[in-house]
Amino acid sequence: MRRLRLAGLVTGCALVPLLVPTVLVLTASLSEGEVLTFPARGFTIHWYSAMIGNDAIWSALGNSLYVASVSVAINVLCGVPAALVLPNVGRYSGALFTVVLSLGLSSPTIVSAFAYFDVYSRIGIGKNLTAVALAIAVTSFPFMLWTVLAAMEDLDSDVLPAAATMGADPVEQFFFVRLPLLAPGIVTGALVVFVLSITDFVVSQVLTTVDDQTLPVYIYSGLRGAISPALGAVSALFIVVVALAFAAVLRLGKVERFLFRT
């Protein structure tokens, strides 16, 4: 009982520095003043109604959703086949290829961002959202790979032979037996990649322009002058979108299955 109470206390103390900034921003976004302050001066939802009519905000959100969607598509199309092949190439070769495919996390994000900027400049790819999505997809690829590999480890080895004895050919075994069993891992990986992609700032800051800013870059650009409560309202919108996506991750798949693999 004491251990549970201590664990709850430690968890609560760890959550305080994570939640307090969010609460402060959400509270300050309701301020009547022209500058973001805490405590809030008065109470108004004017900034939220103004946000609804601001085309630049919705354009930035649309850019973020596009980048996240393309990144997820790339990860699913490349990550699932890679995860299916790796267990069949041998134990040591599989481990080596897993490390190679996870190199997107091996360098600081800022270094990777400028590396992509240099590569895109050399091969003549202009700044566009698809190129941004490709760069983010590479850096987040390990999370898709790991979730699918974790789902494969949970598969019963007797399922496919049983399907074969029932007359299922290899194609039917894959589409009607194996793929449905892997679906939770694929969906979890896709949602994790979506959250990482839509919240990305560093790569987007380096590779986007004023005309195609993502929402994190748009919010950051508003911090260079007087900070308006409108930014707090935009941040609240962003927090809601990310919270819904992460809630789906927790609801549809057990994240700890790949975060704490043994």
N, C-alpha and C positions, 0 to 999 in steps of 0.2 A: 504494500500500500504506500509506504514511504517513497519507494522508487517511482511509483506512478505519479505521486504528487511532485516529486523532484523533476521528473521528466516533463510534467505539465508546466511547472514553473520555468524551466529552462526554455521550453518551446515558446511560452508567452514572452519571455525576455527577448528571445530571438526575433519574434514577430513585431515587437514594438518599433525598432528602427526601420523595418520594412513597410509597416502600415502608416506610421505617423506622417511621412512626407505626402503620401497619397491623400490622407484625410485633410491635411493642411491645404493642398491644392484644390481639392473638391470644395472645401469650405470657402476658400478665398475666391473661388469662381463665382460665388453668389454675392460678392461685394458690389455695392452701388458705386463705388469710386472708380475712377478711370485708371488707377494703378493697382496692381495686385498687391494686397496687403493682408496681414493677419494680426489680430482678428479682423474679420470682415466688417466693413463700414456699411451698416444697413443690410437689407436682404432684397435681392432681385433675381429674376431669371431672365433678365434682359439679354445677357450675354449668350444664353443658350438659344433664344429666339433669333438673335443676330447671327449666330453660327449656322442656323438652319438655312438662312438666306445668303450665306457666303459661298460663292461658287468656287473660290480658291481652296477652301477647306475640303469640299467634296471632291474636287479634282485631285487633291493630294491623297485623300483617302482612297479614291479610285485607283491611283497609281500604286499605292501600297498593296491594295488587293490584287491588282494585276501582277505585280512582282511576286507576291506570295503564291498566287495560283500557278504561275509559270514555274516557279521554283519547286512547288509540290509535284507538278506534272513531270519535270525532269527527274526528280528524285524517285518517283514511283516507277517511271519507265526504265531507269538505270539501276536503281537500288534493289528492286525485287528480283530481276534476272541475276544480278550479281550474288545476292544472298542464296538463290537457288543453286548456283553453280559452285560456290565456295566449298560446301561440305563434300563435294565429289572430286576435289583436286588433291586430296591427301591432307593429313593433319598439319604438317609443317608448311607445306605450300599454301594451304588455306589460311594459316595464321599470318604468313608473310603477305599474301594478297590483301588480307583484312587490314593489316597495318598500312599498306600502300594506299588502299582506298580510303583510309581515315586520315590521310595527310592534310586534309583541309583544316584540321584543328591543330596542326603542328606548329603553325606560326601565328604571331599576333595578328588580329584582324586588320589593324591599320597597315601592317606590312603587306598582307594579302591584297588589300584594297588598292594600294599604289602599284603593286605588281600587276594587277589586272588593268589598271589605268595605263601602264606602260605597254603591256601586251596589246591592248585594244588600239592604242595610238600607233603602234608599229604596223599592225595588220590593217589599219584603216577603218576600224569599226568606230563609228561616231558614238557619242553618248546617247544611249536609248535605253528604255526600260527593260527590253529583252536581254540586253547585255548585262544589265544590273542583276536581273533574275538569275542568269547563268552563273555569275560570280557568287551570288549568295547561295545558289544551289550546291555549288562545290564545297563551300565552307560548312554547309549544314548536312551534306550527304552522309557522314558517319551516323547521324541519328536515325536516318531511315534504314541504313544497313544494319545497325545494331538491333533495332526493334524487330525486323523481319528475321534475323538470325535467332533472336531470343524466342520468337514464336515457333520457329522450326525446331528448336530444341525441345519444345513442349509437345511436339507431335508424337503420337503413339506410333512406334515403328511397325506395328502389326496392322495399321489401318489400310495402307496401300495394298499389301498382299491379300488382305481380306476382300478389298474391292476387286482385285484381279480374279480371285476365285469366284466372284459373283458375275464375272463376264465383262468387267469394265476394261476397255483398252487403255493404253497410256494417256491418250488425250482426254478421255472421260475421267480417268483417275485424277488428272491435274485440275480440270475445270470443275468437277463435281465433288471431289473429295479434298484434295490438297489445298486448292485455292480458298475454299470457304473456311477451312481450318486456319489458314494464314491471315484471313481477312482482319481479325482484331489487331494483329501486329502491324499490318499494312496501314490500317486506318489510324492507329496510334502514331506510327512514324510520320504519316502525312500531316497529322494535326500538329505534332511537335515541330516539324519543318515549317508549317504555316505560321506558327507563333514566332519562331525564330526569324522567319523572313519578313513578316509584317512589322516586327519590332526592330529590324536592323537599322542602324544609324550610320555606322562608320563607312561601310561599303557604299551605301546610298549617298552619303555626303560627298564622297570622292568622285563617284561616277555619274551623278545626276547634275542637271542644270536648273536654273530658275524656272524654266518652262515645264519641267517634268519632275518636280520635287515629290518625294514620298512624304507621308504625314510626319514621321519623326524629324525629317530635315526641315519641314515647314515649321514645326513647333520650335526647333532650335533657332531658325532664322528670326523668329519673333523675340528671342531673348537678347538680341543685340541692342535694343533700345529700352524704353520704358516698358515694363512688363504689364500688359493689360489683363484684366480678368477674363477677357475673351480667350487667351491662351489656356487659362485654367479650364474653360468650358471645352476647348478642343482636346485638352489632355484627358478630361473626363470621358469624352467620346472614345478616345483611343483606348483608355483603360477598360471601358465596357466591351469593346470589340475583342481585345486580347483576353479579358477574363472569360468571355463566352467561349472562345476557342480553347482556352486551357481547361475550362470546366468540361468541355467535350472530351478532352484528352483523359481527364481523370475518370470520366463516366464510362468511356468506351474501352479504355485499356489501362492496365496496371503499369504505370510508368516505372515503378520500382523493379519490374522484371528485367529491364535492360540497364537501369542506372546502377543496380547493385548485383550484377551478375557474378557468379562464382565459378 
